[in-house]
Amino acid sequence: MTQNICFGRATHRNCQCAWGKEKNDYWFFDWNNQLEGGTIFWDAQTRQLQNAVTNVEKHFGELCQIFAAYVRKTARLRDKADLLVNEVNVYAATETPNLKQGLKNFADEFAKLQDYRQAEVERLEAKVVEPLKAYGTIVKLKRDDLKATLTARNREAKQLTQLERTRQRNPSDRHVIAETELQRATMDATRTTRQLEETIDNFEKQKIKDIKTIFSEFITIEMLFHGKALEVYTAAYQNIQKIDEEEDLEVFRNTLYPPDYSSRLDIVRANSKSPLQRSLSTKCVSGTGQVPTCRLRKDQQADDDEEEDEDLDVTEEEN
């Protein structure tokens, strides 16, 4: 914007004197151009600041809500994982030794992962959600600054307009106006403009810095968690792979078919025979010690018969 405010003697070609030939002796000011140009410039600055504040208020608010939901979902996932750990431990207690040990080791590793997930939740809350939430207060303060600046500008514009009207009504008083009111109004306008520029600049600078910090923290937290998660899942996978299937299957078979299974089977088969079969088995067949006894009785009976025959023969010869 062309500067039409000059102090002391005129040194710039674009400066226009308000009082003709007396420009080398007095302050001079291009009122119409300054009022029109200053208003346009101020309006542009005001819109820029308003748009910046509104944009941050909208999108930072959305980011805050989404990140907060992300943290809540992560916390719920941690809770579900704790339930899974409990159920795996309960189930492992009912299984064969190798499978039991493998599942318990998996549950221990998975529980360790939930400790890391809890740390992730706490860090996200402190490093991401809270800074975004704080921007609600920052935006409110910036709106207050904007309101104060606009109030000062309106007051200055009103004063400039009043001074122009006074100059037009009382040309003879232009020396007093130029040396007092005009100087104060000009300095106030300059100060307010600089304050607004600093407000816009600081706000934009802080916003960019905070965005970098917030997203850098988010990425770092997630990288730390997933790095630990990879270590834990690797250990959990190895524990599952160490389960000896054949050994557990042998244990299961031994449980299903105990060592005394064959003798118990013989008892069951014996109990399933008919009464006649059991009687015959008792006399001659069943039992290894009963068959020789039966044969011994038959041999003894034959020997007795032979002795009786010999006795009869001897008696007949004597007669």
C-alpha positions in Angstrom: 0.0 0.0 0.0 1.3 3.5 -0.8 2.2 5.3 2.3 0.6 8.8 2.3 1.5 9.7 5.8 4.5 12.0 6.1 6.2 13.7 9.0 8.2 16.9 8.7 9.3 17.9 5.2 8.1 16.1 2.1 10.6 13.6 0.8 8.5 11.2 -1.3 7.1 11.9 -4.7 3.9 10.0 -4.0 3.0 12.1 -1.0 0.3 14.6 -1.8 0.0 17.8 0.2 -3.3 18.6 1.8 -2.6 22.2 2.2 -1.0 23.3 -1.2 2.1 25.5 -1.0 2.5 25.1 2.7 3.7 21.5 2.4 7.3 22.3 3.3 6.3 23.9 6.6 3.6 21.7 8.0 2.5 18.1 8.4 0.4 17.0 5.5 -1.9 14.0 5.0 -3.9 12.7 2.1 -7.1 12.1 3.9 -9.3 10.6 1.2 -6.7 8.1 0.0 -5.7 7.2 3.5 -9.2 6.5 4.7 -10.1 4.5 1.6 -6.9 2.6 1.4 -6.6 2.0 5.1 -10.2 0.7 5.3 -9.6 -1.8 2.4 -6.3 -2.9 4.0 -7.8 -3.3 7.4 -10.8 -5.2 6.0 -8.5 -7.6 4.2 -6.4 -8.2 7.4 -9.5 -8.7 9.4 -10.9 -11.2 7.0 -7.6 -13.0 6.9 -7.4 -13.3 10.7 -11.1 -14.3 11.0 -10.6 -17.0 8.4 -7.5 -18.3 10.1 -9.2 -18.5 13.5 -12.4 -20.0 12.1 -10.4 -22.6 10.1 -8.4 -23.7 13.1 -11.5 -23.8 15.3 -13.3 -26.0 12.8 -10.5 -28.5 11.8 -8.7 -28.6 15.2 -12.1 -29.4 16.8 -12.7 -32.2 14.3 -9.2 -33.6 14.8 -9.6 -33.5 18.6 -12.8 -35.5 18.4 -11.4 -38.1 16.0 -8.2 -38.5 18.0 -10.2 -38.9 21.2 -12.4 -41.5 19.6 -9.2 -43.3 18.4 -7.9 -43.4 21.9 -11.2 -44.7 23.3 -11.2 -47.5 20.7 -7.6 -48.4 21.6 -8.6 -48.6 25.3 -11.6 -50.8 24.4 -9.3 -53.1 22.4 -7.0 -53.3 25.5 -10.0 -54.4 27.6 -11.1 -57.0 25.1 -7.5 -58.3 24.9 -7.5 -58.7 28.7 -10.7 -60.8 28.4 -8.9 -62.9 25.8 -5.9 -63.5 28.1 -8.2 -64.7 30.9 -10.1 -67.1 28.7 -6.9 -68.6 27.2 -5.5 -69.2 30.7 -8.8 -70.9 31.8 -8.8 -73.1 28.7 -5.1 -73.9 29.0 -5.7 -75.4 32.4 -7.8 -78.1 30.9 -5.4 -79.2 28.2 -2.5 -81.6 27.8 0.9 -80.5 29.2 2.6 -79.2 26.0 -0.5 -77.4 24.8 -1.1 -76.1 28.2 2.4 -74.6 28.5 2.3 -73.1 25.0 -1.1 -71.4 25.6 0.0 -70.0 29.0 3.2 -68.6 27.4 1.1 -67.0 24.7 -1.3 -65.5 27.3 1.7 -64.1 29.2 3.1 -62.4 26.1 -0.3 -61.1 25.0 -0.8 -59.7 28.5 2.5 -57.9 28.3 1.4 -56.4 25.0 -1.6 -54.9 26.8 0.7 -53.1 29.2 2.3 -51.4 26.2 -1.1 -50.6 24.8 -2.1 -48.9 28.1 1.1 -46.8 27.9 0.1 -46.0 24.3 -3.4 -44.8 25.4 -1.9 -42.6 28.2 0.6 -41.0 25.9 -1.9 -40.3 23.1 -4.2 -38.7 25.6 -1.4 -36.4 27.0 0.6 -35.7 23.8 -2.2 -35.5 21.2 -5.7 -35.1 22.5 -4.9 -32.5 25.3 -2.9 -30.1 23.0 -5.7 -30.2 20.5 -8.3 -29.6 23.2 -6.2 -26.6 24.4 -6.8 -24.9 21.1 -10.3 -24.2 22.2 -8.9 -21.7 24.7 -6.4 -20.4 22.2 -9.0 -19.7 19.6 -11.1 -17.9 22.2 -8.2 -15.7 23.1 -7.5 -14.9 19.5 -11.1 -13.9 18.9 -10.8 -11.6 21.9 -7.7 -10.1 20.4 -9.5 -9.6 17.1 -12.4 -8.0 18.8 -10.2 -5.6 20.6 -8.3 -4.7 17.4 -11.5 -4.1 15.5 -12.8 -1.9 18.3 -9.6 0.2 18.1 -9.8 0.4 14.4 -13.4 1.5 14.4 -12.5 4.2 17.0 -9.6 5.4 14.8 -11.6 5.4 11.7 -14.3 7.4 13.4 -11.7 9.8 14.7 -10.1 10.3 11.3 -13.5 11.0 9.8 -14.3 13.5 12.5 -10.9 15.2 12.0 -11.6 15.5 8.3 -15.0 17.1 8.9 -13.4 19.5 11.4 -10.7 20.5 8.9 -13.3 21.2 6.2 -15.5 23.3 8.5 -12.6 25.2 10.1 -9.7 25.6 7.7 -8.0 28.1 9.9 -7.6 25.5 12.6 -5.6 23.2 10.4 -2.3 23.9 12.2 -3.7 22.7 15.5 -5.3 19.7 13.9 -2.1 18.7 12.1 0.1 19.0 15.1 -2.1 17.3 17.7 -5.0 15.1 16.7 -3.7 13.9 13.4 -0.4 12.8 14.9 -2.1 10.9 17.6 -4.6 9.2 15.2 -1.8 8.3 12.8 0.3 6.7 15.5 -2.7 4.8 16.9 -3.5 3.5 13.5 0.1 2.4 12.9 0.3 0.7 16.3 -3.0 -1.1 15.8 -2.0 -2.3 12.4 1.3 -3.7 13.7 -0.5 -5.4 16.6 -2.9 -7.1 14.2 0.0 -8.2 11.9 1.8 -9.6 14.9 -1.3 -11.4 16.0 -1.8 -13.0 12.7 1.9 -13.9 12.4 2.2 -15.4 15.9 -1.0 -17.3 15.5 0.0 -18.9 12.2 3.5 -19.6 13.5 2.2 -21.3 16.7 -0.4 -23.3 14.7 2.3 -24.7 12.3 4.6 -25.5 15.2 1.8 -27.2 17.2 0.7 -29.3 14.2 4.2 -30.5 13.7 4.6 -31.4 17.3 1.2 -33.1 17.7 1.6 -35.3 14.6 5.2 -36.1 15.4 4.2 -37.2 18.9 1.4 -39.4 17.4 3.7 -41.1 14.9 6.4 -41.6 17.6 3.9 -43.1 20.0 2.5 -45.5 17.4 6.0 -46.5 16.2 7.0 -47.3 19.8 3.9 -49.4 20.4 4.1 -51.3 17.1 7.8 -52.0 17.6 7.1 -53.5 21.0 4.1 -55.3 19.5 6.3 -57.0 16.9 8.7 -58.2 19.5 5.9 -59.6 21.7 4.0 -61.3 18.8 7.3 -62.9 17.6 7.8 -64.4 21.1 4.1 -65.5 21.2 4.4 -67.1 17.8 7.5 -69.0 18.8 5.8 -70.3 22.0 2.9 -71.6 20.0 5.2 -73.3 17.5 7.0 -75.1 20.3 4.0 -77.2 21.2 4.8 -80.9 20.6 1.8 -82.4 18.9 3.0 -86.0 19.0 3.8 -85.9 22.7 0.5 -84.4 23.6 -1.3 -86.9 21.3 0.5 -89.8 23.1 -0.6 -88.4 26.4 -4.1 -88.2 25.2 -4.0 -91.8 24.0 -2.6 -93.0 27.3 -5.4 -91.3 29.0 -7.9 -92.8 26.7 -6.3 -96.3 26.8 -4.7 -96.9 30.2 -2.1 -99.7 30.8 -4.6 -102.1 32.5 -6.9 -101.8 29.6 -6.3 -105.4 28.3 -7.0 -107.1 31.7 -10.1 -105.0 32.1 -11.2 -106.1 28.6 -10.7 -109.8 29.5 -12.9 -109.3 32.6 -15.6 -107.7 30.4 -15.5 -110.5 27.9 -15.7 -113.1 30.6 -18.7 -111.4 32.1 -20.4 -111.3 28.8 -20.4 -115.2 28.3 -23.5 -117.5 28.9 -23.8 -119.6 32.1 -23.1 -122.9 30.3 -19.9 -121.4 28.7 -18.8 -120.2 32.1 -19.4 -123.7 33.6 -17.4 -125.5 30.9 -14.6 -123.1 31.2 -14.5 -123.6 34.9 -14.2 -127.4 34.5 -11.8 -127.9 31.7 -11.2 -125.0 29.5 -10.9 -121.6 31.2 -7.9 -121.1 33.5 -4.5 -122.7 32.8 -4.4 -124.6 36.2 -7.7 -126.5 35.8 -6.9 -128.6 32.6 -4.0 -130.6 34.1 -6.2 -131.4 37.2 -8.9 -132.9 35.0 -6.4 -135.0 33.1 -4.7 -136.2 36.4 -8.1 -137.4 37.7 -8.6 -139.5 34.5 -5.1 -141.0 34.8 -5.6 -141.9 38.4 -8.9 -143.6 37.7 -7.3 -145.8 35.0 -4.5 -146.8 37.4 -7.1 -147.9 39.9 -9.0 -150.0 37.4 -5.7 -151.8 36.4 -5.0 -152.6 40.1 -8.4 -154.1 40.6 -8.0 -156.3 37.5 -4.7 -157.6 38.8 -6.2 -158.4 42.2 -9.0 -160.5 40.6 -6.4 -162.5 38.5 -4.4 -163.4 41.7 -7.6 -164.6 43.5 -8.6 -166.9 40.7 -5.2 -168.6 40.5 -5.3 -169.3 44.3 -8.7 -171.0 44.0 
